[in-house]
Amino acid sequence: MEKNTIISANKANCLFWLGRYEERVYITLHLLRKCYDMMIDGEIDDYLPIWTKLDVLGVYGTNDEFTQGMMYDDANPGSIMAAQTKAMDNAILLREEIMSETLSYLEMSVALIKKCREEKNTNVMQLQPVIDWSLAFWGTAEQRLHNHKALYIMMMGRNIENLDMLLRFEYDYSRIAQAYDSVKHYSRLLPGLLDENMESQLDQLIISQKFHLSDVEYKNKLLAFVNQLTRV
């Protein structure tokens, strides 16, 4: 008998934000690790651009404060701890959809981050397993989520977050265009998921002739449209 593929608005929201938060963990940890390497080997000018973009509120004053804050600060929505906890909260509500094996990778990540926080460990490399488990989470989700609509909504969240982060960190046009194409791919699989007006605006802006992320107004427009793009 075919399973019911109807997804409630509440579960669709959870799926979307699970995708966003888990991708935020992965990308933030990748960037934080890169920043950590620069802090060890280079001058402040080498890592300050990454620091200022990760520490968007400007709340950390020293290297140690920045590293600890981005790893463990519950009050900072951009921290590894906050994003991983949010991903876990959404996943618990979706246990029946994503299944226990998929959920287990998030549980292991939260447990490791808490353990490192209790030990006051500021070595970002100790969180490397979180990156590995994040990749395992996505691989298992693709195998375990038999409701393809649920998987597509979660993947849409993942790709929206990826596009948002690439824009914030001013990646080149080819990376941004590729990320936007991935968003469009999932919109074709789930028609009606994107706001047509926002999509039209982005279609006109993400073109090589106009691409210029050093233009603050242009960049802010892109970010605003990306974060209003879905109907979830």
C-alpha positions as CSV (number, residue, x, y, z in Angstrom):
1,M,0.0,0.0,0.0
2,E,1.4,3.4,-0.9
3,K,2.3,5.7,2.0
4,N,0.5,9.0,2.5
5,T,2.7,11.8,1.2
6,I,0.7,14.6,2.6
7,I,2.8,16.9,4.8
8,S,1.3,19.3,7.3
9,A,2.4,22.9,7.2
10,N,4.0,22.5,10.6
11,K,6.1,19.5,9.5
12,A,7.0,21.2,6.3
13,N,8.3,24.1,8.3
14,C,10.3,21.7,10.5
15,L,11.8,20.0,7.5
16,F,12.8,23.2,5.9
17,W,14.5,24.6,9.0
18,L,16.1,21.2,9.8
19,G,17.8,21.5,6.4
20,R,18.8,25.1,7.0
21,Y,20.2,24.6,10.5
22,E,22.1,21.5,9.6
23,E,23.7,23.1,6.6
24,R,24.5,26.2,8.8
25,V,26.4,23.9,11.2
26,Y,28.4,22.4,8.4
27,I,29.4,25.6,6.7
28,T,30.0,27.6,9.9
29,L,32.3,24.8,11.2
30,H,34.1,24.7,7.9
31,L,34.7,28.5,8.0
32,L,35.5,28.5,11.7
33,R,38.1,25.8,11.2
34,K,39.6,27.9,8.3
35,C,39.7,30.9,10.6
36,Y,41.2,28.9,13.4
37,D,44.1,27.8,11.1
38,M,44.7,31.5,10.1
39,M,44.7,32.6,13.8
40,I,47.5,30.1,14.5
41,D,49.6,30.7,11.4
42,G,49.0,34.2,10.3
43,E,48.4,37.9,11.2
44,I,45.1,39.3,12.3
45,D,44.5,40.8,8.8
46,D,44.5,37.2,7.4
47,Y,41.4,36.1,9.4
48,L,39.6,39.3,10.3
49,P,37.3,39.2,7.2
50,I,36.1,35.8,8.2
51,W,35.9,36.8,11.9
52,T,33.8,39.9,11.2
53,K,31.3,37.9,9.0
54,L,30.9,35.1,11.5
55,D,30.6,37.5,14.4
56,V,27.9,39.5,12.9
57,L,26.9,41.1,16.2
58,G,30.5,42.0,17.1
59,V,30.2,40.6,20.6
60,Y,33.6,38.9,20.9
61,G,36.7,40.9,21.7
62,T,39.6,38.4,21.7
63,N,40.6,35.3,19.8
64,D,39.6,33.0,22.6
65,E,36.2,34.7,23.1
66,F,35.5,34.5,19.4
67,T,36.5,30.9,19.1
68,Q,34.6,29.8,22.2
69,G,31.6,32.0,21.3
70,M,31.3,30.6,17.8
71,M,31.6,27.1,19.1
72,Y,29.4,27.2,22.2
73,D,27.4,30.4,22.7
74,D,23.8,29.4,23.0
75,A,22.7,33.1,22.7
76,N,24.4,33.5,19.3
77,P,22.1,32.0,16.6
78,G,25.2,31.6,14.3
79,S,27.2,29.5,16.8
80,I,27.7,25.8,16.2
81,M,25.9,24.9,19.4
82,A,22.9,27.0,18.7
83,A,22.5,25.8,15.1
84,Q,23.0,22.1,16.0
85,T,20.6,22.3,18.9
86,K,17.9,23.9,16.6
87,A,18.5,21.2,14.0
88,M,18.1,18.6,16.7
89,D,14.9,20.2,18.0
90,N,13.3,20.1,14.6
91,A,14.5,16.5,13.9
92,I,12.9,15.2,17.1
93,L,9.6,16.5,15.9
94,L,10.2,14.6,12.6
95,R,11.4,11.3,14.1
96,E,8.8,9.3,12.2
97,E,9.7,10.9,8.9
98,I,13.5,10.9,9.1
99,M,13.8,7.7,11.3
100,S,16.1,7.0,14.3
101,E,19.3,6.2,12.3
102,T,19.2,9.6,10.6
103,L,18.5,11.3,13.9
104,S,21.4,9.6,15.7
105,Y,24.0,11.6,13.8
106,L,22.5,14.8,15.2
107,E,22.4,13.3,18.7
108,M,26.1,12.4,18.5
109,S,26.9,15.9,17.3
110,V,25.1,17.6,20.1
111,A,26.7,15.3,22.7
112,L,30.2,16.0,21.3
113,I,29.7,19.7,21.3
114,K,28.4,19.7,24.9
115,K,31.3,17.5,26.0
116,C,33.8,19.9,24.4
117,R,32.1,22.9,26.0
118,E,32.2,21.2,29.4
119,E,35.9,20.7,28.9
120,K,36.4,24.3,27.8
121,N,38.1,23.0,24.7
122,T,38.8,25.8,22.2
123,N,40.5,23.6,19.6
124,V,38.0,23.6,16.6
125,M,39.6,20.5,15.2
126,Q,38.0,18.5,18.1
127,L,34.6,19.1,16.3
128,Q,35.8,17.5,13.1
129,P,33.4,14.5,13.7
130,V,30.5,17.0,13.5
131,I,31.4,17.6,9.9
132,D,31.6,13.9,9.2
133,W,28.3,13.2,11.0
134,S,26.6,16.0,9.1
135,L,27.6,14.4,5.8
136,A,26.4,11.0,7.1
137,F,23.1,12.6,8.2
138,W,22.4,13.8,4.6
139,G,23.4,10.5,3.1
140,T,21.2,8.5,5.4
141,A,18.3,11.0,4.9
142,E,18.4,10.4,1.2
143,Q,18.2,6.6,1.8
144,R,15.6,6.7,4.7
145,L,13.2,9.4,3.7
146,H,10.8,7.4,1.6
147,N,8.4,10.4,1.3
148,H,10.2,12.3,-1.4
149,K,8.3,15.5,-0.8
150,A,9.7,15.6,2.8
151,L,13.2,15.0,1.4
152,Y,12.8,17.8,-1.2
153,I,11.6,20.3,1.4
154,M,14.6,19.5,3.6
155,M,17.0,19.7,0.7
156,M,15.4,23.1,-0.3
157,G,16.2,24.4,3.2
158,R,19.8,23.0,2.9
159,N,20.3,24.8,-0.5
160,I,18.7,28.0,0.6
161,E,21.1,28.1,3.6
162,N,24.0,27.3,1.3
163,L,23.1,30.1,-1.0
164,D,22.6,32.6,1.9
165,M,26.1,31.7,3.4
166,L,27.9,31.9,0.0
167,L,26.4,35.4,-0.5
168,R,27.4,36.6,2.9
169,F,30.9,35.4,2.4
170,E,31.1,36.9,-1.1
171,Y,31.9,33.8,-3.1
172,D,32.5,34.2,-6.8
173,Y,29.7,34.3,-9.4
174,S,30.2,30.6,-10.5
175,R,29.6,29.3,-7.0
176,I,26.6,31.6,-6.4
177,A,25.0,30.7,-9.8
178,Q,25.6,27.0,-9.1
179,A,24.0,27.3,-5.6
180,Y,21.0,29.1,-7.1
181,D,20.6,26.5,-9.8
182,S,20.4,23.8,-7.0
183,V,17.6,25.8,-5.4
184,K,15.8,25.9,-8.7
185,H,16.3,22.2,-9.1
186,Y,14.3,21.4,-6.0
187,S,11.7,24.0,-6.9
188,R,11.1,22.0,-10.1
189,L,10.6,18.9,-8.1
190,L,8.1,20.7,-5.8
191,P,6.2,23.2,-7.9
192,G,4.7,26.1,-5.9
193,L,7.4,26.0,-3.2
194,L,9.0,29.3,-4.3
195,D,7.5,32.8,-4.3
196,E,7.2,33.7,-8.0
197,N,7.9,37.4,-7.4
198,M,11.1,36.7,-5.3
199,E,12.2,34.1,-7.9
200,S,11.8,36.6,-10.7
201,Q,13.8,39.2,-8.8
202,L,16.6,36.8,-8.2
203,D,16.6,35.6,-11.9
204,Q,17.2,39.2,-12.9
205,L,20.0,39.8,-10.4
206,I,22.0,36.6,-10.4
207,I,23.5,37.1,-13.8
208,S,27.1,37.7,-14.7
209,Q,26.6,41.2,-16.0
210,K,25.1,42.5,-12.7
211,F,27.0,40.3,-10.3
212,H,28.9,42.6,-7.9
213,L,28.8,41.6,-4.2
214,S,31.1,44.5,-3.2
215,D,28.0,46.6,-3.9
216,V,26.3,46.5,-0.5
217,E,22.9,47.5,-1.8
218,Y,23.0,44.7,-4.4
219,K,24.2,42.1,-1.9
220,N,21.5,43.1,0.6
221,K,18.8,42.8,-2.0
222,L,20.0,39.3,-2.9
223,L,20.0,38.2,0.8
224,A,16.5,39.7,1.3
225,F,15.1,38.0,-1.7
226,V,16.7,34.6,-0.9
227,N,15.3,34.7,2.6
228,Q,11.8,35.4,1.3
229,L,12.0,32.9,-1.5
230,T,10.2,29.9,-0.2
231,R,6.5,29.6,0.8
232,V,7.3,27.2,3.7
